[in-house]
């Protein structure tokens, strides 16, 4: 899980960020650009920036039920990750939901799954993501430029495939962007650098079937744990793979 080894001096530390802050010889390593791309895509989806109350640097948390997906990110992040841990068991979530009147909990397609969390180390370069919260809630930044990796990780977090009921044999990609529902022009401009120009209504990005094909060509192969979201052959195959995914890549402690 992650790595406690300082990439500069090669020694292991329980608190690497503290080592970088205090050491005369080592300082915070640079976060590679591909990792920043991953962080951006994850922040568009299930990631959140955790600002320190003190003068400490921010860290990023990624919450997901998909343990395989988080473990893969953990490997990619190396020293930047502190690892993946169980955050809330499915029993805890059931208990919370029972006390909630929110309709969407009642319509869950699958039983509640355990929630995992990946936490990064605190790092001064993560300061650039704090501005996403300038308005008090998370908003995509003005200078955001989509790339295949960014779009792929956003899709893995917040997207899915839908098949229409009336004889539609080709799927369409939908991606939820609830926090951006009032920025229709901004979202349209965001996609100018990509091969698709999806429509955006009610906080939801909707691709045509043609665009869905171009979309998958653009973002490339699935990352571990996300395979079912890339199954476009048929609705039956998608549903089957999705169900298998829930068995293989998520856990529950409910009976
Ligand atoms: Zn060191």
py3Dmol code that shows the C-alpha trace and the ligand (Angstrom):
import py3Dmol

protein = """\
ATOM      1  CA  UNK A   1       0.000   0.000   0.000  1.00  0.00           C
ATOM      2  CA  UNK A   2       1.495   3.309  -1.081  1.00  0.00           C
ATOM      3  CA  UNK A   3       5.140   3.615  -0.184  1.00  0.00           C
ATOM      4  CA  UNK A   4       6.771   4.926   2.979  1.00  0.00           C
ATOM      5  CA  UNK A   5      10.098   5.244   1.212  1.00  0.00           C
ATOM      6  CA  UNK A   6      11.445   8.715   0.489  1.00  0.00           C
ATOM      7  CA  UNK A   7      12.220   8.826  -3.259  1.00  0.00           C
ATOM      8  CA  UNK A   8      15.128  11.163  -2.553  1.00  0.00           C
ATOM      9  CA  UNK A   9      17.131   9.446   0.224  1.00  0.00           C
ATOM     10  CA  UNK A  10      15.583   5.965  -0.053  1.00  0.00           C
ATOM     11  CA  UNK A  11      14.878   5.681   3.699  1.00  0.00           C
ATOM     12  CA  UNK A  12      11.501   4.699   5.131  1.00  0.00           C
ATOM     13  CA  UNK A  13       9.536   7.031   7.369  1.00  0.00           C
ATOM     14  CA  UNK A  14       6.177   6.637   9.126  1.00  0.00           C
ATOM     15  CA  UNK A  15       5.520  10.299   8.424  1.00  0.00           C
ATOM     16  CA  UNK A  16       7.071  11.071   5.078  1.00  0.00           C
ATOM     17  CA  UNK A  17       5.553  14.548   4.768  1.00  0.00           C
ATOM     18  CA  UNK A  18       7.082  15.460   8.105  1.00  0.00           C
ATOM     19  CA  UNK A  19      10.451  14.147   6.917  1.00  0.00           C
ATOM     20  CA  UNK A  20      10.265  16.381   3.825  1.00  0.00           C
ATOM     21  CA  UNK A  21       9.208  19.404   5.885  1.00  0.00           C
ATOM     22  CA  UNK A  22      11.927  18.959   8.535  1.00  0.00           C
ATOM     23  CA  UNK A  23      14.878  17.390   6.735  1.00  0.00           C
ATOM     24  CA  UNK A  24      17.776  19.552   5.603  1.00  0.00           C
ATOM     25  CA  UNK A  25      18.729  17.114   2.849  1.00  0.00           C
ATOM     26  CA  UNK A  26      15.311  16.095   1.463  1.00  0.00           C
ATOM     27  CA  UNK A  27      12.351  18.199   0.482  1.00  0.00           C
ATOM     28  CA  UNK A  28       8.921  17.487  -1.017  1.00  0.00           C
ATOM     29  CA  UNK A  29       9.383  15.524  -4.265  1.00  0.00           C
ATOM     30  CA  UNK A  30       7.742  16.956  -7.372  1.00  0.00           C
ATOM     31  CA  UNK A  31       4.399  15.341  -8.218  1.00  0.00           C
ATOM     32  CA  UNK A  32       4.767  14.044 -11.822  1.00  0.00           C
ATOM     33  CA  UNK A  33       2.432  15.625 -14.396  1.00  0.00           C
ATOM     34  CA  UNK A  34       0.647  12.294 -15.183  1.00  0.00           C
ATOM     35  CA  UNK A  35      -0.264  12.052 -11.486  1.00  0.00           C
ATOM     36  CA  UNK A  36      -1.642  15.619 -11.571  1.00  0.00           C
ATOM     37  CA  UNK A  37      -3.800  14.557 -14.523  1.00  0.00           C
ATOM     38  CA  UNK A  38      -5.100  11.630 -12.469  1.00  0.00           C
ATOM     39  CA  UNK A  39      -5.772  13.892  -9.486  1.00  0.00           C
ATOM     40  CA  UNK A  40      -7.727  16.292 -11.718  1.00  0.00           C
ATOM     41  CA  UNK A  41      -9.941  13.531 -13.145  1.00  0.00           C
ATOM     42  CA  UNK A  42     -10.511  12.061  -9.692  1.00  0.00           C
ATOM     43  CA  UNK A  43     -11.385  15.460  -8.241  1.00  0.00           C
ATOM     44  CA  UNK A  44     -14.006  15.917 -10.969  1.00  0.00           C
ATOM     45  CA  UNK A  45     -15.496  12.694  -9.611  1.00  0.00           C
ATOM     46  CA  UNK A  46     -15.070  11.091  -6.189  1.00  0.00           C
ATOM     47  CA  UNK A  47     -12.108  13.089  -4.879  1.00  0.00           C
ATOM     48  CA  UNK A  48     -12.206  15.869  -2.298  1.00  0.00           C
ATOM     49  CA  UNK A  49      -9.535  18.288  -1.126  1.00  0.00           C
ATOM     50  CA  UNK A  50      -8.991  18.315   2.616  1.00  0.00           C
ATOM     51  CA  UNK A  51      -7.581  21.616   3.720  1.00  0.00           C
ATOM     52  CA  UNK A  52      -5.646  21.683   6.942  1.00  0.00           C
ATOM     53  CA  UNK A  53      -6.882  23.968   9.720  1.00  0.00           C
ATOM     54  CA  UNK A  54      -3.307  24.820  10.587  1.00  0.00           C
ATOM     55  CA  UNK A  55      -0.690  26.000   8.132  1.00  0.00           C
ATOM     56  CA  UNK A  56      -0.145  22.435   6.939  1.00  0.00           C
ATOM     57  CA  UNK A  57      -0.455  21.509   3.265  1.00  0.00           C
ATOM     58  CA  UNK A  58      -3.699  20.070   1.857  1.00  0.00           C
ATOM     59  CA  UNK A  59      -4.303  16.420   1.083  1.00  0.00           C
ATOM     60  CA  UNK A  60      -6.779  14.703  -1.198  1.00  0.00           C
ATOM     61  CA  UNK A  61      -9.217  11.927  -0.311  1.00  0.00           C
ATOM     62  CA  UNK A  62     -10.901   9.598  -2.775  1.00  0.00           C
ATOM     63  CA  UNK A  63     -13.982   7.726  -1.569  1.00  0.00           C
ATOM     64  CA  UNK A  64     -15.194   4.714  -3.492  1.00  0.00           C
ATOM     65  CA  UNK A  65     -16.798   1.307  -3.005  1.00  0.00           C
ATOM     66  CA  UNK A  66     -14.417  -0.073  -5.627  1.00  0.00           C
ATOM     67  CA  UNK A  67     -11.428  -1.451  -3.744  1.00  0.00           C
ATOM     68  CA  UNK A  68      -9.641  -2.645  -6.916  1.00  0.00           C
ATOM     69  CA  UNK A  69      -9.854   0.814  -8.466  1.00  0.00           C
ATOM     70  CA  UNK A  70      -8.471   2.513  -5.344  1.00  0.00           C
ATOM     71  CA  UNK A  71      -5.673  -0.084  -5.039  1.00  0.00           C
ATOM     72  CA  UNK A  72      -4.653   0.649  -8.600  1.00  0.00           C
ATOM     73  CA  UNK A  73      -4.546   4.401  -7.885  1.00  0.00           C
ATOM     74  CA  UNK A  74      -2.560   3.637  -4.739  1.00  0.00           C
ATOM     75  CA  UNK A  75       0.061   1.832  -6.860  1.00  0.00           C
ATOM     76  CA  UNK A  76       0.246   4.675  -9.388  1.00  0.00           C
ATOM     77  CA  UNK A  77       0.602   7.316  -6.658  1.00  0.00           C
ATOM     78  CA  UNK A  78       3.510   5.479  -4.922  1.00  0.00           C
ATOM     79  CA  UNK A  79       4.928   7.791  -2.211  1.00  0.00           C
ATOM     80  CA  UNK A  80       2.040  10.257  -2.609  1.00  0.00           C
ATOM     81  CA  UNK A  81      -0.485   7.737  -1.245  1.00  0.00           C
ATOM     82  CA  UNK A  82      -0.858   6.678   2.386  1.00  0.00           C
ATOM     83  CA  UNK A  83      -2.882   3.646   1.298  1.00  0.00           C
ATOM     84  CA  UNK A  84      -6.478   2.423   1.057  1.00  0.00           C
ATOM     85  CA  UNK A  85      -8.557   1.837   4.181  1.00  0.00           C
ATOM     86  CA  UNK A  86     -12.105   0.788   4.967  1.00  0.00           C
ATOM     87  CA  UNK A  87     -14.040   3.930   5.799  1.00  0.00           C
ATOM     88  CA  UNK A  88     -17.556   2.771   6.548  1.00  0.00           C
ATOM     89  CA  UNK A  89     -18.939  -0.734   6.538  1.00  0.00           C
ATOM     90  CA  UNK A  90     -22.161  -1.479   4.710  1.00  0.00           C
ATOM     91  CA  UNK A  91     -23.891  -2.038   8.088  1.00  0.00           C
ATOM     92  CA  UNK A  92     -22.940   1.487   9.190  1.00  0.00           C
ATOM     93  CA  UNK A  93     -24.280   2.882   5.929  1.00  0.00           C
ATOM     94  CA  UNK A  94     -27.552   0.953   6.288  1.00  0.00           C
ATOM     95  CA  UNK A  95     -27.916   2.365   9.773  1.00  0.00           C
ATOM     96  CA  UNK A  96     -27.370   5.946   8.553  1.00  0.00           C
ATOM     97  CA  UNK A  97     -29.692   5.509   5.586  1.00  0.00           C
ATOM     98  CA  UNK A  98     -32.457   4.132   7.758  1.00  0.00           C
ATOM     99  CA  UNK A  99     -32.559   7.493   9.525  1.00  0.00           C
ATOM    100  CA  UNK A 100     -32.558   9.398   6.242  1.00  0.00           C
ATOM    101  CA  UNK A 101     -35.632  10.320   4.265  1.00  0.00           C
ATOM    102  CA  UNK A 102     -33.755  10.691   0.993  1.00  0.00           C
ATOM    103  CA  UNK A 103     -35.618   8.943  -1.762  1.00  0.00           C
ATOM    104  CA  UNK A 104     -32.539   7.818  -3.642  1.00  0.00           C
ATOM    105  CA  UNK A 105     -31.500   5.439  -0.872  1.00  0.00           C
ATOM    106  CA  UNK A 106     -34.748   3.598  -1.276  1.00  0.00           C
ATOM    107  CA  UNK A 107     -34.118   3.024  -4.962  1.00  0.00           C
ATOM    108  CA  UNK A 108     -30.577   1.615  -4.715  1.00  0.00           C
ATOM    109  CA  UNK A 109     -30.136  -0.912  -7.457  1.00  0.00           C
ATOM    110  CA  UNK A 110     -27.636  -2.953  -5.504  1.00  0.00           C
ATOM    111  CA  UNK A 111     -27.339  -3.574  -1.824  1.00  0.00           C
ATOM    112  CA  UNK A 112     -25.171  -1.102   0.028  1.00  0.00           C
ATOM    113  CA  UNK A 113     -21.448  -1.841  -0.210  1.00  0.00           C
ATOM    114  CA  UNK A 114     -18.507  -1.109   2.083  1.00  0.00           C
ATOM    115  CA  UNK A 115     -16.886   2.260   1.431  1.00  0.00           C
ATOM    116  CA  UNK A 116     -13.131   2.611   1.058  1.00  0.00           C
ATOM    117  CA  UNK A 117     -10.954   5.679   1.141  1.00  0.00           C
ATOM    118  CA  UNK A 118      -7.564   6.519  -0.327  1.00  0.00           C
ATOM    119  CA  UNK A 119      -5.746   9.413   1.330  1.00  0.00           C
ATOM    120  CA  UNK A 120      -2.746  11.215  -0.117  1.00  0.00           C
ATOM    121  CA  UNK A 121       0.063  12.701   1.912  1.00  0.00           C
ATOM    122  CA  UNK A 122      -0.040  16.422   2.543  1.00  0.00           C
ATOM    123  CA  UNK A 123       1.900  18.192  -0.202  1.00  0.00           C
ATOM    124  CA  UNK A 124       2.425  21.856  -1.179  1.00  0.00           C
ATOM    125  CA  UNK A 125       1.631  21.114  -4.859  1.00  0.00           C
ATOM    126  CA  UNK A 126      -1.899  20.075  -3.846  1.00  0.00           C
ATOM    127  CA  UNK A 127      -2.513  23.728  -2.973  1.00  0.00           C
ATOM    128  CA  UNK A 128      -3.448  24.283  -6.652  1.00  0.00           C
ATOM    129  CA  UNK A 129      -6.661  22.271  -6.115  1.00  0.00           C
ATOM    130  CA  UNK A 130      -7.871  24.351  -3.187  1.00  0.00           C
ATOM    131  CA  UNK A 131      -9.212  26.993  -5.598  1.00  0.00           C
ATOM    132  CA  UNK A 132     -11.832  24.477  -6.783  1.00  0.00           C
ATOM    133  CA  UNK A 133     -13.594  25.371  -3.507  1.00  0.00           C
ATOM    134  CA  UNK A 134     -13.391  29.181  -3.758  1.00  0.00           C
ATOM    135  CA  UNK A 135     -17.202  29.506  -3.900  1.00  0.00           C
ATOM    136  CA  UNK A 136     -17.717  27.304  -0.860  1.00  0.00           C
ATOM    137  CA  UNK A 137     -18.586  24.205  -2.871  1.00  0.00           C
ATOM    138  CA  UNK A 138     -16.534  22.137  -5.319  1.00  0.00           C
ATOM    139  CA  UNK A 139     -16.554  23.674  -8.839  1.00  0.00           C
ATOM    140  CA  UNK A 140     -14.461  22.755 -11.867  1.00  0.00           C
ATOM    141  CA  UNK A 141     -11.816  25.481 -12.388  1.00  0.00           C
ATOM    142  CA  UNK A 142     -11.863  27.932 -15.320  1.00  0.00           C
ATOM    143  CA  UNK A 143      -8.465  26.763 -16.627  1.00  0.00           C
ATOM    144  CA  UNK A 144      -9.384  23.070 -16.732  1.00  0.00           C
ATOM    145  CA  UNK A 145      -8.196  21.325 -19.915  1.00  0.00           C
ATOM    146  CA  UNK A 146      -9.585  17.850 -20.545  1.00  0.00           C
ATOM    147  CA  UNK A 147      -7.230  15.035 -21.557  1.00  0.00           C
ATOM    148  CA  UNK A 148      -7.989  11.337 -22.157  1.00  0.00           C
ATOM    149  CA  UNK A 149      -6.790  10.415 -18.640  1.00  0.00           C
ATOM    150  CA  UNK A 150      -8.784  13.175 -16.947  1.00  0.00           C
ATOM    151  CA  UNK A 151     -11.929  12.265 -18.846  1.00  0.00           C
ATOM    152  CA  UNK A 152     -11.442   8.550 -18.220  1.00  0.00           C
ATOM    153  CA  UNK A 153     -11.093   8.880 -14.453  1.00  0.00           C
ATOM    154  CA  UNK A 154     -14.057  11.264 -14.288  1.00  0.00           C
ATOM    155  CA  UNK A 155     -16.125   8.748 -16.248  1.00  0.00           C
ATOM    156  CA  UNK A 156     -15.032   5.872 -13.993  1.00  0.00           C
ATOM    157  CA  UNK A 157     -16.145   7.887 -10.935  1.00  0.00           C
ATOM    158  CA  UNK A 158     -19.382   9.478 -12.160  1.00  0.00           C
ATOM    159  CA  UNK A 159     -20.339   7.926 -15.487  1.00  0.00           C
ATOM    160  CA  UNK A 160     -22.259   4.925 -16.727  1.00  0.00           C
ATOM    161  CA  UNK A 161     -23.763   3.410 -19.857  1.00  0.00           C
ATOM    162  CA  UNK A 162     -27.463   3.469 -20.663  1.00  0.00           C
ATOM    163  CA  UNK A 163     -29.496   1.617 -23.229  1.00  0.00           C
ATOM    164  CA  UNK A 164     -32.840   3.036 -24.317  1.00  0.00           C
ATOM    165  CA  UNK A 165     -35.824   0.749 -24.113  1.00  0.00           C
ATOM    166  CA  UNK A 166     -37.294   1.384 -27.564  1.00  0.00           C
ATOM    167  CA  UNK A 167     -35.119  -0.779 -29.760  1.00  0.00           C
ATOM    168  CA  UNK A 168     -31.850   1.049 -29.058  1.00  0.00           C
ATOM    169  CA  UNK A 169     -29.071  -1.447 -29.570  1.00  0.00           C
ATOM    170  CA  UNK A 170     -26.162   0.949 -29.070  1.00  0.00           C
ATOM    171  CA  UNK A 171     -25.375   2.409 -25.666  1.00  0.00           C
ATOM    172  CA  UNK A 172     -24.885   6.023 -24.647  1.00  0.00           C
ATOM    173  CA  UNK A 173     -22.492   7.422 -22.070  1.00  0.00           C
ATOM    174  CA  UNK A 174     -23.998   9.562 -19.309  1.00  0.00           C
ATOM    175  CA  UNK A 175     -21.832  11.411 -16.811  1.00  0.00           C
ATOM    176  CA  UNK A 176     -23.254  13.214 -13.838  1.00  0.00           C
ATOM    177  CA  UNK A 177     -21.980  16.731 -13.058  1.00  0.00           C
ATOM    178  CA  UNK A 178     -24.527  17.881 -10.498  1.00  0.00           C
ATOM    179  CA  UNK A 179     -22.251  20.609  -9.110  1.00  0.00           C
ATOM    180  CA  UNK A 180     -21.982  22.237 -12.573  1.00  0.00           C
ATOM    181  CA  UNK A 181     -25.652  22.149 -13.613  1.00  0.00           C
ATOM    182  CA  UNK A 182     -25.817  25.950 -14.061  1.00  0.00           C
ATOM    183  CA  UNK A 183     -22.657  26.208 -16.238  1.00  0.00           C
ATOM    184  CA  UNK A 184     -23.924  24.911 -19.578  1.00  0.00           C
ATOM    185  CA  UNK A 185     -21.659  27.126 -21.730  1.00  0.00           C
ATOM    186  CA  UNK A 186     -18.617  26.334 -19.624  1.00  0.00           C
ATOM    187  CA  UNK A 187     -19.190  22.573 -19.962  1.00  0.00           C
ATOM    188  CA  UNK A 188     -19.679  22.913 -23.730  1.00  0.00           C
ATOM    189  CA  UNK A 189     -16.374  24.822 -24.033  1.00  0.00           C
ATOM    190  CA  UNK A 190     -14.643  22.200 -21.893  1.00  0.00           C
ATOM    191  CA  UNK A 191     -15.220  19.630 -24.647  1.00  0.00           C
ATOM    192  CA  UNK A 192     -13.959  21.783 -27.530  1.00  0.00           C
ATOM    193  CA  UNK A 193     -10.540  20.104 -27.311  1.00  0.00           C
ATOM    194  CA  UNK A 194     -12.081  16.617 -27.477  1.00  0.00           C
ATOM    195  CA  UNK A 195     -13.699  14.695 -30.368  1.00  0.00           C
ATOM    196  CA  UNK A 196     -17.159  14.979 -28.774  1.00  0.00           C
ATOM    197  CA  UNK A 197     -19.618  17.777 -28.054  1.00  0.00           C
ATOM    198  CA  UNK A 198     -22.104  16.217 -25.646  1.00  0.00           C
ATOM    199  CA  UNK A 199     -25.345  17.847 -24.577  1.00  0.00           C
ATOM    200  CA  UNK A 200     -25.578  18.896 -20.946  1.00  0.00           C
ATOM    201  CA  UNK A 201     -28.953  19.049 -19.199  1.00  0.00           C
ATOM    202  CA  UNK A 202     -30.069  18.825 -15.578  1.00  0.00           C
ATOM    203  CA  UNK A 203     -26.494  18.360 -14.398  1.00  0.00           C
ATOM    204  CA  UNK A 204     -25.971  15.422 -16.720  1.00  0.00           C
ATOM    205  CA  UNK A 205     -23.702  14.981 -19.703  1.00  0.00           C
ATOM    206  CA  UNK A 206     -25.350  12.916 -22.442  1.00  0.00           C
ATOM    207  CA  UNK A 207     -23.504  11.509 -25.454  1.00  0.00           C
ATOM    208  CA  UNK A 208     -25.093  10.203 -28.614  1.00  0.00           C
ATOM    209  CA  UNK A 209     -24.344   6.613 -29.603  1.00  0.00           C
ATOM    210  CA  UNK A 210     -21.825   7.842 -32.204  1.00  0.00           C
ATOM    211  CA  UNK A 211     -20.150  10.121 -29.677  1.00  0.00           C
ATOM    212  CA  UNK A 212     -20.039   7.225 -27.251  1.00  0.00           C
ATOM    213  CA  UNK A 213     -17.867   5.296 -29.734  1.00  0.00           C
ATOM    214  CA  UNK A 214     -15.565   8.288 -30.254  1.00  0.00           C
ATOM    215  CA  UNK A 215     -15.456   8.796 -26.496  1.00  0.00           C
ATOM    216  CA  UNK A 216     -14.136   5.272 -25.842  1.00  0.00           C
ATOM    217  CA  UNK A 217     -11.585   5.613 -28.643  1.00  0.00           C
ATOM    218  CA  UNK A 218     -10.417   8.851 -27.068  1.00  0.00           C
ATOM    219  CA  UNK A 219     -10.114   7.737 -23.424  1.00  0.00           C
ATOM    220  CA  UNK A 220      -8.586   4.329 -24.192  1.00  0.00           C
ATOM    221  CA  UNK A 221      -8.594   1.135 -22.181  1.00  0.00           C
ATOM    222  CA  UNK A 222     -10.317   0.697 -18.805  1.00  0.00           C
ATOM    223  CA  UNK A 223      -8.315   0.950 -15.592  1.00  0.00           C
ATOM    224  CA  UNK A 224      -8.496  -1.992 -13.141  1.00  0.00           C
ATOM    225  CA  UNK A 225     -11.887  -2.318 -11.492  1.00  0.00           C
ATOM    226  CA  UNK A 226     -13.658  -0.203 -14.125  1.00  0.00           C
ATOM    227  CA  UNK A 227     -13.995  -2.807 -16.886  1.00  0.00           C
ATOM    228  CA  UNK A 228     -17.786  -3.138 -16.840  1.00  0.00           C
ATOM    229  CA  UNK A 229     -18.203   0.557 -17.651  1.00  0.00           C
ATOM    230  CA  UNK A 230     -16.469  -0.149 -20.975  1.00  0.00           C
ATOM    231  CA  UNK A 231     -18.679  -3.061 -22.085  1.00  0.00           C
ATOM    232  CA  UNK A 232     -20.566  -1.650 -25.072  1.00  0.00           C
ATOM    233  CA  UNK A 233     -21.425  -4.846 -27.007  1.00  0.00           C
ATOM    234  CA  UNK A 234     -24.896  -5.363 -25.593  1.00  0.00           C
ATOM    235  CA  UNK A 235     -27.071  -4.443 -22.651  1.00  0.00           C
ATOM    236  CA  UNK A 236     -27.115  -8.072 -21.488  1.00  0.00           C
ATOM    237  CA  UNK A 237     -23.318  -8.277 -21.518  1.00  0.00           C
ATOM    238  CA  UNK A 238     -23.075  -4.948 -19.673  1.00  0.00           C
ATOM    239  CA  UNK A 239     -25.526  -6.029 -16.954  1.00  0.00           C
ATOM    240  CA  UNK A 240     -23.764  -9.377 -16.562  1.00  0.00           C
ATOM    241  CA  UNK A 241     -20.325  -7.787 -16.260  1.00  0.00           C
ATOM    242  CA  UNK A 242     -21.667  -5.157 -13.897  1.00  0.00           C
ATOM    243  CA  UNK A 243     -23.112  -7.775 -11.578  1.00  0.00           C
ATOM    244  CA  UNK A 244     -19.847  -9.733 -11.689  1.00  0.00           C
ATOM    245  CA  UNK A 245     -18.036  -6.499 -10.875  1.00  0.00           C
ATOM    246  CA  UNK A 246     -20.074  -5.993  -7.705  1.00  0.00           C
ATOM    247  CA  UNK A 247     -19.184  -9.497  -6.567  1.00  0.00           C
ATOM    248  CA  UNK A 248     -15.491  -9.261  -7.391  1.00  0.00           C
ATOM    249  CA  UNK A 249     -14.515  -5.696  -6.630  1.00  0.00           C
ATOM    250  CA  UNK A 250     -16.754  -4.559  -3.770  1.00  0.00           C
ATOM    251  CA  UNK A 251     -17.453  -5.981  -0.354  1.00  0.00           C
ATOM    252  CA  UNK A 252     -20.303  -5.970   2.123  1.00  0.00           C
ATOM    253  CA  UNK A 253     -20.595  -7.133   5.707  1.00  0.00           C
ATOM    254  CA  UNK A 254     -24.380  -7.258   5.587  1.00  0.00           C
ATOM    255  CA  UNK A 255     -26.196 -10.531   5.856  1.00  0.00           C
TER     256      UNK A 255
END
"""
ligand_1 = """\
1
ZN
Zn 14.487 11.591 2.276
"""
view = py3Dmol.view(width=600, height=400)
view.addModel(protein, "pdb")
view.setStyle({"model": 0}, {"cartoon": {"style": "trace"}})
view.addModel(ligand_1, "xyz")
view.setStyle({"model": 1}, {"stick": {}})
view.zoomTo()
view.show()
